[in-house]
Amino acid sequence: MGKRIGNLIGAGVFLLLTDGLVALAKWLPELWFSFYPRVSRAILRYLGIAFGWCPWAVWEILLALLVIGVVIWLIWAISKKKFLLWLTGVLEFGAVLVFLYVGIWGLNYFDRPLDEKLGMEVRNYTQAELEEAARYYATQAGLWADRVSRDAEGNLIPPDFEQLSTLAVEGCSARPEELFHDPAPRVKRLILPEAFNWLGIAGVFVDLTGEAGVNEDTFAASLPFTMCHELSHSLGIASEDQANFGAFLICVNHENPLFVYSGYYDSFIYLYNTLYDRDPTAAQTLWDSTSESLMRDCGKAREQYAQYDGKLQEAAEQVNDAYLKTFDQEEGVQSYDLVTRDLIAYYFSFVKQ
């Protein structure tokens, strides 16, 4: 009895500490975020170095071992009639993990967005402005689509994952803004790409190991962008739309043509989808004007991902939606698409002057 009560008290203490950290981040943002981002990024960098020896995502291995351990412990607990002890122990351990997760990185959700830190003014844009920006990104994507390596049939040649990982990290370090310095030491392969295909997951960042993991089966045109998205998370950019915008900035300022293309390719996809939701006719007109190479890549991507559509993806999306809303991301999974606001702002602030 005493051990079970101790476990419950421990769980309660860590949950209260977690709530206290969230309250400080929300109520005293200027004070809290005057030091927290630097501390968070330093911890993440050291964790990334500590687990950097393995080319695969260590967190997947640790998760598998944890699940196996919890199941073995459960079997033992049932055989010894100590189920409540097991349950309270799991609750306490879970509360500790939540505290560490939030304390190390999760509080970044409440920091100022990246666009604000960069001095950008994001506002509501008109239909005409959306169409103009979408045409720009379609044009850029089309131009760079013809500058990347392709085979005799015009298909993208699959890039080397490890080489892209190195280039992605170099791209972060090359950015002039202090915000992009000192990313994770590498982008790692996820161990079970096929499983993540069925879940519709292209990348995962786990702050408890400081690892930015990417599914190597991600379509070639999106792979550099996805790597930079996860690296943006490792730099303390928590919200999905801002991580997308961070990925765009890293990619389009990269020296490697595939990264530049990837930045414009994914940006075009986001803007096209937004335009299609507002005006399918205008979206079709935009689509008809895009380059053949860009059309081919979009078609190949749809073919690749369509085979994995199903209930598992829907379930994974619902879990991700609930997770994001827990951190005050009211749009949930729709927050990824909010990057269109930043992309339009970038166009009118830095391209069209």
ChimeraX attribute file (.defattr): number of C-alpha atoms within 10 A of each C-alpha:
attribute: neighborCount
match mode: 1-to-1
recipient: residues
	/A:1	8
	/A:2	8
	/A:3	11
	/A:4	17
	/A:5	13
	/A:6	15
	/A:7	21
	/A:8	19
	/A:9	14
	/A:10	19
	/A:11	22
	/A:12	16
	/A:13	16
	/A:14	20
	/A:15	19
	/A:16	14
	/A:17	16
	/A:18	20
	/A:19	14
	/A:20	12
	/A:21	18
	/A:22	20
	/A:23	13
	/A:24	14
	/A:25	20
	/A:26	15
	/A:27	11
	/A:28	11
	/A:29	15
	/A:30	12
	/A:31	11
	/A:32	16
	/A:33	18
	/A:34	10
	/A:35	10
	/A:36	20
	/A:37	20
	/A:38	14
	/A:39	14
	/A:40	20
	/A:41	25
	/A:42	17
	/A:43	18
	/A:44	26
	/A:45	22
	/A:46	15
	/A:47	18
	/A:48	23
	/A:49	16
	/A:50	14
	/A:51	17
	/A:52	21
	/A:53	11
	/A:54	10
	/A:55	15
	/A:56	19
	/A:57	25
	/A:58	21
	/A:59	20
	/A:60	15
	/A:61	11
	/A:62	12
	/A:63	11
	/A:64	11
	/A:65	12
	/A:66	12
	/A:67	11
	/A:68	12
	/A:69	12
	/A:70	15
	/A:71	12
	/A:72	11
	/A:73	15
	/A:74	18
	/A:75	15
	/A:76	14
	/A:77	16
	/A:78	13
	/A:79	10
	/A:80	9
	/A:81	11
	/A:82	14
	/A:83	16
	/A:84	13
	/A:85	21
	/A:86	20
	/A:87	16
	/A:88	20
	/A:89	21
	/A:90	18
	/A:91	17
	/A:92	23
	/A:93	16
	/A:94	15
	/A:95	22
	/A:96	19
	/A:97	15
	/A:98	17
	/A:99	21
	/A:100	16
	/A:101	17
	/A:102	19
	/A:103	18
	/A:104	22
	/A:105	26
	/A:106	21
	/A:107	25
	/A:108	24
	/A:109	21
	/A:110	17
	/A:111	21
	/A:112	13
	/A:113	16
	/A:114	20
	/A:115	19
	/A:116	10
	/A:117	11
	/A:118	10
	/A:119	8
	/A:120	14
	/A:121	13
	/A:122	15
	/A:123	10
	/A:124	10
	/A:125	11
	/A:126	9
	/A:127	12
	/A:128	9
	/A:129	15
	/A:130	21
	/A:131	19
	/A:132	15
	/A:133	22
	/A:134	27
	/A:135	20
	/A:136	18
	/A:137	24
	/A:138	24
	/A:139	20
	/A:140	19
	/A:141	25
	/A:142	22
	/A:143	17
	/A:144	20
	/A:145	27
	/A:146	17
	/A:147	12
	/A:148	16
	/A:149	14
	/A:150	14
	/A:151	9
	/A:152	7
	/A:153	6
	/A:154	13
	/A:155	14
	/A:156	21
	/A:157	13
	/A:158	14
	/A:159	15
	/A:160	10
	/A:161	20
	/A:162	14
	/A:163	9
	/A:164	19
	/A:165	22
	/A:166	13
	/A:167	21
	/A:168	29
	/A:169	22
	/A:170	19
	/A:171	24
	/A:172	28
	/A:173	17
	/A:174	15
	/A:175	15
	/A:176	9
	/A:177	11
	/A:178	9
	/A:179	21
	/A:180	22
	/A:181	17
	/A:182	18
	/A:183	29
	/A:184	26
	/A:185	25
	/A:186	24
	/A:187	30
	/A:188	26
	/A:189	23
	/A:190	24
	/A:191	19
	/A:192	13
	/A:193	18
	/A:194	15
	/A:195	14
	/A:196	23
	/A:197	21
	/A:198	18
	/A:199	19
	/A:200	21
	/A:201	17
	/A:202	21
	/A:203	22
	/A:204	21
	/A:205	22
	/A:206	19
	/A:207	26
	/A:208	18
	/A:209	22
	/A:210	29
	/A:211	32
	/A:212	28
	/A:213	27
	/A:214	30
	/A:215	25
	/A:216	23
	/A:217	18
	/A:218	21
	/A:219	20
	/A:220	21
	/A:221	27
	/A:222	20
	/A:223	27
	/A:224	28
	/A:225	31
	/A:226	27
	/A:227	30
	/A:228	32
	/A:229	30
	/A:230	29
	/A:231	32
	/A:232	28
	/A:233	29
	/A:234	28
	/A:235	27
	/A:236	29
	/A:237	29
	/A:238	24
	/A:239	24
	/A:240	24
	/A:241	23
	/A:242	22
	/A:243	26
	/A:244	30
	/A:245	28
	/A:246	26
	/A:247	29
	/A:248	28
	/A:249	22
	/A:250	28
	/A:251	27
	/A:252	19
	/A:253	16
	/A:254	21
	/A:255	13
	/A:256	15
	/A:257	18
	/A:258	27
	/A:259	30
	/A:260	26
	/A:261	28
	/A:262	25
	/A:263	32
	/A:264	29
	/A:265	27
	/A:266	22
	/A:267	27
	/A:268	25
	/A:269	18
	/A:270	20
	/A:271	26
	/A:272	26
	/A:273	17
	/A:274	20
	/A:275	21
	/A:276	15
	/A:277	10
	/A:278	13
	/A:279	14
	/A:280	14
	/A:281	11
	/A:282	15
	/A:283	20
	/A:284	13
	/A:285	10
	/A:286	18
	/A:287	15
	/A:288	11
	/A:289	13
	/A:290	17
	/A:291	16
	/A:292	14
	/A:293	19
	/A:294	23
	/A:295	16
	/A:296	15
	/A:297	20
	/A:298	17
	/A:299	11
	/A:300	16
	/A:301	16
	/A:302	12
	/A:303	11
	/A:304	14
	/A:305	15
	/A:306	10
	/A:307	10
	/A:308	17
	/A:309	13
	/A:310	12
	/A:311	11
	/A:312	16
	/A:313	17
	/A:314	14
	/A:315	13
	/A:316	16
	/A:317	17
	/A:318	14
	/A:319	13
	/A:320	14
	/A:321	18
	/A:322	15
	/A:323	14
	/A:324	21
	/A:325	14
	/A:326	11
	/A:327	18
	/A:328	12
	/A:329	18
	/A:330	13
	/A:331	13
	/A:332	21
	/A:333	20
	/A:334	14
	/A:335	18
	/A:336	17
	/A:337	18
	/A:338	19
	/A:339	23
	/A:340	25
	/A:341	20
	/A:342	22
	/A:343	25
	/A:344	25
	/A:345	21
	/A:346	19
	/A:347	17
	/A:348	15
	/A:349	14
	/A:350	9
	/A:351	11
	/A:352	9
	/A:353	6
